[in-house]
Amino acid sequence: MAQTEKPGLIDRTLSQLRGAWRDIAASTRVAVTGAVRPDLPDDDAARLKRQIVACLEGRGGEVSARARAADLGRVYLTLDDTGRARFLGMLAGEFAADHAAVDAAIAAVQAAGDEAARQHAEADLRRALLPPWQRLLTGFNALPEGVKFLVDLRADIIRLGKGDAALGRLETDLKDLLASWFDIGFLDLKRITWDAPAALLEKLIAYEAVHEIRSWDDMKNRLDPDRRCFAFFHPRMPSEPLIFVEVALVDGMAGNIAALLDQSAPAIDAPDADTAIFYSISNAQRGLAGISFGDFLIKRVVDDLAAELKGLKTFATLSPIPGFRDWLGAMLAADGAGLLTEADAKALVAETGVADGAGALRALLDMPWHEGEATAQRLKQPLMKLCARYLLREKRDDGRPLDPVARFHLSNGARIERINWLGDTSVKGLAQSAGMMVNYVYKLGDIEDNHEAYSDQGKVVAASSVRGLARRERSSRGAI
């Protein structure tokens, strides 16, 4: 789930950080001499390299090293994408582990004649494997907002370093470093309310990745008494949510996102609700991609809500199916003749006049088909059956479901409960999921068993109604 960024918010954050680090650097005479141009041409890069070497050598003691690190970080934040790519390339290429030193250390381990010699050689090998850039970047940890700087630095590497092997190694090592700092045991779960600082609420608006928050009224509606919002925070990033989940407290299973987010809908008293609907989970930090918090977040929130509201009987999601339309398009192109049942194909041919069922389906999906009641009804059964097939049977090479949201919830111990027709008719919902949404249910007594069945056997746990749709799709498929 990618984050959405608002330029004004990002610009203010960078300005504040540059100012704070400029003051630290100014406390000693260690700043990079002269201005550095945004694209980091060769002469400016050479001056930055000398500054990095000075940082690594620790010239002038700890205070000077901290000031040099602050100045390097301040300069990095002034660079454009070209300059940042050059800086990161220099870091990855010229301050990586020394291959010759590593080879020599490996040879010393292999040649060790006794246990004491081997332990000494292994310690030397560990030191040789530690790239100099890691010592440099770890130094940012001591600076104000230094951890956030490193998280954003990894986001830059991911964005700018595609296909570059050296930057790939740098990104992987930085990910491992961040994963150790962002262990789930270090994180705080907090409920966010309308009384939270405006700066934090603004970040929720910026980072919401599933259903855009369109206004402050929309934000307030999502934090009303019959709603909940929870986020994980790190002690070194107390004002930056890492991941957050939005929950609606309702009666019965919700199946339509527009109705769920309708600001004019009457509120329910939270203690009277019987169902908690998780309708949006957003990762807020691109630089923490691949470091998973979502599974812990869902389980913690379920536990907290169950303790707070005794009337809750059902914990479920209202989720998009983001890979369905792409899969369907590829299938129609590759195997269209065998994709539809004979009856479904005939109905679609009659609707459009196109000669074959696959072509008719493609033609209808390129139109605003959901606006016509008769057309939508003709598409309902074939699309829901194909969606059930996609969720239950279509797998990646590793045997896991194609759909990323399905993988997330199934791995957490949920089951596929219901496919909702026309659950999201927004432009995004139609483009990703053909307007459908799905409920995943977290049944407290089954979560661990479902998780183990999925992890050990790749089993997709689903309600009988969803399995029935998939069976009908399989048994009656024909060609036309």
N, C-alpha and C positions, 0 to 999 in steps of 0.2 A: 504494500500500500504506500504509494508515494505521497510525500507531503506536498502541500500547496503553500507557496511562499508569497507574502505580500512585500513588495519592494520597500515601502516606507518603513515597515517594521524592521527589516533586515538592515537597511541603511542606518537607522538610529542605533541599533545594536552595535554595528561595526564602528560607528563614530565614537560611541562611548568607550568601546574597547581600545581603539587606537589612542584615544585621549589618555586613558589610564596607563597604558603601556608607554606612551611617550613621556609621561611624568616620571615613571620608574627609570627609563633610559637616561633621562636628563639629570638624574641624581648623581651620575658619574660621567666621566668623559670617555665613554666607550661607544658612542653612537657611530653608525656608518657615516663616513665623511661625505657630505654633499647629498643632494637629492638623488633618489633612485627613480628612473623612468618606469612607467607602468608595464612596458613590454620587456623589461630587464635585458637590455642589449649586453653584449659581451663585456664591456668595461665595467658596467654596473654589477654584472654577475661575478666578475673577478673580485670586486670589493666585498660582495656578500660572502664569497667563499673564504676570504681572509677572516671575516668576522666569525664564520662558523668554526674555522680552525682555532681562533682565539677562545671561543666558547668551550670547545672540547679540551683545550689545554688548560683551562681554568686560570688564565692569567688574571692577576689582581685579586684573587680570592673569591669567596662565595658571593659577596655583594656585587662585584663587577660581573661575575658570570650571570647572575640573575638579571642585571641591567642589560647585558648583551643579548640574552635570550629575549627580553622584552622588546628590545630594539629590532631584532630579527623578525619577531612576530608582528610588530607594528609595520615594518616594511612590507612583509608578505601581504598584509591586509590592504595595502595601497596598490598592489599589482593587479593587472587585468588577467584574463584567462591565459593569454600568451606568456606573460611574465610568470604566472603561477606554474604553468606547465614546465617552463625552463627551470624554475627554482626546484620543483619537485624532481625533475630529471637529474639535476645536479646532485641533489641529496641522495637519490636512489643509486646513481651511478658512481659518484666519487666518494661517498661516505658509507658504502656497503661494507660487509665483512671482507677481510683480505683473504682471497682464495689460497694464496701461497701459505699464509699463516695457518689457515684451517688444515690444509694438506699436511703441513709439518706437525701440527698437533695430533692429527689422526695417526700419523706414522709413529709418533712418540707413544700413543696409547697402545698401538699394536706391538711395539718393541719393549714395553714395560716388563721388567723381569720379576717383579714381586708386587704384592697388593699395595704397599705404600707408594711405589713408583707409579702404579696404574692410577691410584686415586689422585696423585699429583698431576699426572698427564691428563686425566679427565677434567680436572679443574681448569687446566690451561686450555683444553679444547672448548669448554663452555665459554671462557673469556674470548677466545678467538672467534667463536660463532656469533658473538654479540656485535652487531654492526654499530659503528660510531654514531650513525644518525639516531639510533634508539636512545643513546645517552643524551643527545641534543634535545629530542622531542620530549623525553621524560622531564627535562628541565622546565618545560612550559607548565608542568603540573603544579609548580609552586607559585605561579603567577595568578593574579585575579582573573577569573574566567578562563584559566589555562586549560582545564579539562574540556570546556566547551570549544575552545580553539582547536584542540586536537580532534574532537568529534567532527567539526566542520572541515578540518584539514583532510580527514579520511574521505569525507563526502566529495571534496575536490578531486582527490586521487581517483575515486571511483568514476567520477564524471569525465575527467581529463585524460585518464590513463588507459583507456580501453585498447587492448592489443599490445601494450608495452610490457615486456617481460620484467624489466627492472622495476617499474612502477607497480606491477602486480605483486612482486615480492615485498615491496615496501607496504602496499595495502594490506597484505596478509599478515605481516608482522605487526602492523599497527592495529589491525583487528584483534589479534591475540592479546596485545597489550590492553586495549580497551575492554575486552571481555573479562580480563582479570579484575579490572577496576569496577566494572558494572555487574558483578556477580549479584544474583537476586537477593542475597543476604544483606547487601548494602543499600537496597532500595526502600523507599518509604511509599506506602500507598496512602493517597489523600483524596478525600472527596472535595470536588470543586463546586462552589455555590455562586449565586449571583453576587454575594458579598466579597468575592475574591478580588484582588487588585485588578484594575482595568488592564494593566499591562499583561497579566496572565490570561485574562479573557480574550484579549486581542491575539495572543498566541494560539489559543484554541481555534479561533476563527481562521488564522493563517494556516494552521497545520491540519485542519479537518480534511480528510482525504476521501471520504466515502460519499457523504451528502453535504454539499456546500452550505455553509452558514451564510445566509444572504444579507443579514442585517443584525443590528443590536437587538431588535425585537425578536428575531429568530433565535438569537443566542439566549435571550432571557427565557423564551418558551422552552428551550431545551434544559433549562436549569430550574424550572418551576417545581413546586412541592411534589408533583407526581412524576418527577424525572430525577435521574441521578447521573452524575458524571464523576468518574474516578480516574486518577492518573498515577503513574509511578514517577517518582523524583529521585535523583541522586543527591547526597549531601553536598557535593561540590558543584552541583548545578541546581540550586534550590528554586530558581525561578523558571526553569526550563522543563516542561513535561517531556518524558521520554516516550511514553505511549499512553493513550487515554481511551476510555470506552464510555459510550453514551447509552443510557438505559431508560426505557419508558415503562412505567408501572401501569398495567392495564387489566381489564377483565377479558379473559380468553386470548387465544392466539392471534396476534396481529398478522395481516397478510398484505397490507398495502402501505407503502412508505409515505405517500402523500397524505393519507388519512392520519397516519401516526404523527406526522409533523405539522398537521393543520393547527395554526395558531388560534383559530376560532373554535376549535373543538372543546367541549366542556372538560374541565379537569376532574380527576377522580381523587378521592382521599386516599393517600398512600396506604394506610392500614387496611383499606377495603379491597385493594388489588389482589388478584390471585395469580398474576403472571408478570414476570419481569422479562422484557424484550430488549436484548442487546442489539441495537440497530446500527452502530458505527464503532469500529475500532480503528484508530489511526496511529501509525508510527510517526512520531514528531521529529525524529533526528535521522536524516539520511546517512550520517556518518556511523550510525549504529546498525546498519543493515546487516543481517545475518547473525546478530546477537539477539536471541529470542527472549522476549519478556511476555508476549501475548498469552501463552498458555498459563503462566503463573497469574497474570492479571485476571483472566476469566475466572479461575478457580478461587482466587482471593475475594473477588467481588461477589461471586455466588455465595461464599461462606458469610461474608459481611451482610448481604441482603437477607439471607435466611435467618441470621441472628437478629437483625433489626425488625423485620416484618414477618411475623409468624403466619400471616395469611397467605403468603406466597407458596403456591403449589407447583408452579411450572417455571423453569428458567430456559428461555429459548432465544434464538437470534432471529432477526429478519435480515437475511443476507443477500447480496447480489450473487450472480453466477457469471463472473467476468470473462471466462473463457468460452462460454457457450456459442456465441455468434461466430467467433473466429473458427471454432471447430466445425460448426454447421456449414459455414461457407466452404471450408476445405473439403468436407465430405461431399457436399453437393457438386463440387467441381471434379472430385476424384471418383465417386461411386454413387452418383445421383440416382441411377436407375434402380439400385437395390436399397435405397435409403428409406423409402416410404412404403407403407402397406398399399395393397392394390386399391382398397376402398378410399384411403386418404388421397392417393394420387388421382383417382377418377374425379373426386370432389374438387380438387384444386384445378384440374384441367377444365372442368365445367365452369369454374369460377372465372378463369382467365382466358380460355381459348388457346392457351399455349399447348403445344403438342404433347409434352411429357410432364409428369408430375414434378420432377426436379426443377425443370425450367419454370413451371408455374410457381413453385415455392420461391425460387429466386426472384421472380418478377414481383410477387406480392411483398416480399421482405424489403424490396427497394422502394415501396410505396408507403404512405402513411396508413398502413393496413389497420392499425388499432383504432382509427377514428370511425371506421364503418362497422356497425354491430354485426351484420351478417358475415362480413369477411373475417372479422375477428373470431366468430364462432366456428367458421370452417377451419381456421388455423389452430384452434385451441387443442384439439385432440392430437394432431400430428406433432405439434411443437412440444406439448407436455410429455408425450411418449419419448420423443427424441431427447428431451432434456433429462428425463429419468435415465435413459440409456447413457447419456453423457456423464451424469453424476455417479452412476453405479458401476458402469462397465468399462468406460474409456480410461486407459491408464498410460502413464509415462513408461519409459524403458525400465525404471526401477520398480514397477508394479504399483506405484501410488497413483491416486486419481489425477487426471489432467488438470482439474480446476484448482487453483491455488487456495481459494477460500475453503473449498471442501477439504483439502489436505490439512489446513490449519485446524478446523473444528473437529474433524474426525481424529486427528492425532491427539487432540485434547480430551477425547472421550465422549464427544457428542454423537448423536445419531441424526440421520436425515429424516425429518418428520413429515414435511409437506411441501409440495411445489405450488406456488401461488401465481395464478394466471393474472396478467396485467397488474402485477404488484408494484411495478415501477415503469411508468410510461414517459419518464423524462427522456431527453435526447440521449443521455448517457445510458440509462437503463435499457432503452431499445437497442442501442448500438452494441452493448455488451451482452445482454441477457435476453434479447427479444422480449423485453418487458416483464419477464418473470423474476420472481424472487423465491428464496427457499428458507424454510425454518429448520434450524438445527436445534435439537433439544438436549439440554444437559440435565439428565435425571440423576439426582445425587447418588442413589445406590448403585448406578450402573457405570459411572464415569470411569472408574479404574478398570473394570472388566472390558469396557469398550476400547479404552486406550490400549490395553495389552493385546486385544484381538487385532487391532489395527497395526500396532507396532510389530507384533510377532508374525502375523499371518497376512497382513495387508487387507483384513476384512473390513468391508464397508457396511456398517450397521445402519439399517433403514427401516422405516415403518412399512407395514404391509401394503398400504395404499401406494407408496412410491414404488415398491417392488412389483406391485400389480401393473403399474403403468409400463415398467420396463419389460415385464413378461409379455404384455400385449404387443409391444413394439417388436419383440423378437419373434413371437409365434406367428404373427400374421403378416410379416413383411413380404412383399412381393414386388415384382418388377412391372413397370408400365412405361 
